[in-house]
Amino acid sequence: MSLSPEDIVDLARAVSATTTKEYITLGLYTFCVYYYLTTLAEEKATIWPLKWRTGKILFLVNRYGPIISIGPVILFGFKSYAVLDPKACTALYISAYITAFYRIVTVTSEVAVLLCLHALLGAKRRYLAMMIALYTGLTLGANLPLIPLFKEASATLPLDQLSAELGYACTWKGSTSIAAVKGLEAAGYVSLAKAICISVLAVTIFVVRYRTQSNTLIHVIRRDSGAHIFSLTTLRLGSAIIGAFQLRLGFESIPNSMVDGMLRTVVPILACRLLLNMRKIDDAGVRTIVSTLLFNPPQAHPEDDSWDDEDDCSPGLVRYDGIGRQRAGAVDEKRGENLV
């Protein structure tokens, strides 16, 4: 095919940028697979024996969602030198980007953070319902405006000569309407607002726990999986900032690709580590809430799969001295004063 000198220069720049992004993404995928293989024994010993509750589902989705999406992304997004039918390209794009990653893994990692923050908060269950309701509204607001963009981004054409020579298996239409651009802009700002809310909630909870306890802030953060929570919220906030200004940075910018790749690989890993670490936390009250909400609840009779409301503490356990709660001893003293 014949190209002008200007076209050759533009094509060389585009190919160079695309190759750089592919190397970055492949490096992150390699790290993801390496982490999976080296922690499979821990997963088998810790997660597999558990019953199918919220924590196990969140863990497995974040564990295997990225692994499942690697194959389709490499097949249609990298130089695979394969030839795919346009409908197959569209199906792979939807399965890898719209469902397995953007819709499911992102949501489950954020839900895991919210549930763990609620456990650290020690508040009643109605506050968790309020958090989930607000999160659901913001999530819908950040995703529904993207539907026109997803439809246009997944549209394909028969494989052209240039894509075939470069080694790509699909040719995309690449056209973006004004309505899709406006939807992307609106979704970016809503996603940024959601990330800010989660970040503020995390900081507030750790400050409250630090002020109500004698330990230092660093000790509280290390003890209560703060490193994982703040790493997750920072990555989500950084991604939201880049997404809000994506129109200025460009769809194919290197920073956008780096953050996008970290969201596919690093964020799910951090979510899994957070769930595992919260099961080992020293605070008996937090551990009880984590067990009740996420994993197998502490029960006197293992065959009973029911669990009591969080306000009814199990025998031998004390209430967590956090927001909206008092220790069992304080409650007993107050009752004795009332009797006198």
URSUL-V768519 format. One record per helix or strand of 2 or more residues. SS is the DSSP state (H for helix, E for strand). FROM is the first residue (numbers start at 1). TO is the last residue. If there is no record, write none. Layout:
SS;FROM;TO
SS;FROM;TO
//
This chain:
H;5;38
H;40;46
H;54;77
H;86;121
H;125;153
E;156;157
H;161;166
E;171;172
H;178;211
H;217;223
H;226;244
H;246;249
H;254;278
H;284;293
H;328;339
//
